[in-house]
Amino acid sequence: MAHRAGPHFLQIPGPSNVPGRILRAIEQPTIDHRGPEFQELAREVLAAVKPIFKTEQPVIIFPSSGTGAWEAALVNTLSAGDKVLMYETGQFSTLWCELAERIGIHPELLEDDWRRGARADRIEERLTADKGHEIKAVCVVHNETSTGATSKIKAVRDAIDAAGHPALLMVDTISGLGSADLRHDEWGIDITVSCSQKGLMLPPGLGFNAVSPKAVAASEAAKLPRSYWDWKGQLANNPGGNFPYTPATNMLYGLKEACAMLMEEGLDNVFARHERHAEATRRAVRTWGLEIQVVEPSEQSPVLTGVVVPDGYDADDVRKVILDKFNMSLGSGLGKVKGRVFRVGHLGDFNDLLLMGTLSGVEMGLAAAGVPHNKGGVQAAMDYLTGNS
Ligand SMILES: *Cc1c(COP(=O)(O)O)cnc(C)c1O
């Protein structure tokens, strides 16, 4: 491929752009993962990651993608044939459900239309009907990356409590962590599942399970076979700065830097920055006269915006034109919304001018692809960012 001058705009909702500070942190000689220097690093990073999850409980780190961390959450706490309740927010909830089926769990999917977050009232209703407490876990995606819906996790916790149900609460915040507020301890989450390549600004390669004492107790009785994903070896080794097998050493250097960057900016400021960029993006989309995939305003994601293209147009054509002409990658429509939706990521190491470059690329791309739209979306976003709207 010919050289293209200037940076590529990686505006998919994960993997996100990796800042120079993190790249430089990773670019170190790999050290002995059983030596004292590593043990100090491991202890530091295992502690540094906790405030990002807003937890005092252990956070287990796997050398894996997010999918591995999903599997780890299930195999550690459940037995073959156990029922779990899942909520269909979009493609990622669907994939988690399929994974559960493949490993011998019986998921029940509360179906929905991919245009909003998980509805706590429906979860409460289903759990209330489960008088025999056959449902062992409720699994919800915090930030559904295929649509741009953020579910209200506190409301799901309250729903479980209102039903007086003992099910574990498992939350996928793979694309929410470090971008949208999530409180593992305060919200009574039993397992928070995440990974490195979205809000944490790292390359792909680390998976996380933050675990409550109730989840650890469940793991002692759970019978699904597990070895690589077993929490036991991790929980036994981590306090001494060790892992049961070779960890992703260099990624841990990067994780330490990522946690430092998030804490320097302040988590609340990080969340507010994401909210502000999301609002500017939505104003641009509305000005263009295009529809936002998620209809409920309070559930529109700070991480990404799913944009619906008009009937008769293909979102993947728009993406291709934008990649070819402007060297920017946008997220494709996944599963049910393939070709209908493109996704604009506004997460991670991101600022006003990167957002303006991104939205300019989209507006120019809509014109180049011949998609009917109104002009002025970029202007509407600028007006919002400068307080002139
Ligand atoms: C990216 C993502 C996943 C899958 O993670 P992988 O690292 O691709 O395995 C799962 N859930 C959500 C919400 C995601 O955004």
The ligand as a Gaussian input file, in Angstrom:
#p B3LYP/6-31G(d) Opt

LIG

0 1
 C      -15.242000      -5.212000      22.101000
 C      -16.327000      -5.776000      22.922000
 C      -16.396000      -7.146000      23.244000
 C      -15.447000      -8.150000      22.670000
 O      -14.147000      -7.957000      23.064000
 P      -12.973000      -8.686000      22.265000
 O      -11.752000      -8.062000      22.853000
 O      -13.180000      -8.407000      20.817000
 O      -13.049000     -10.133000      22.554000
 C      -17.406000      -7.565000      24.071000
 N      -18.322000      -6.723000      24.570000
 C      -18.305000      -5.422000      24.262000
 C      -19.360000      -4.523000      24.842000
 C      -17.318000      -4.910000      23.435000
 O      -17.302000      -3.611000      23.140000

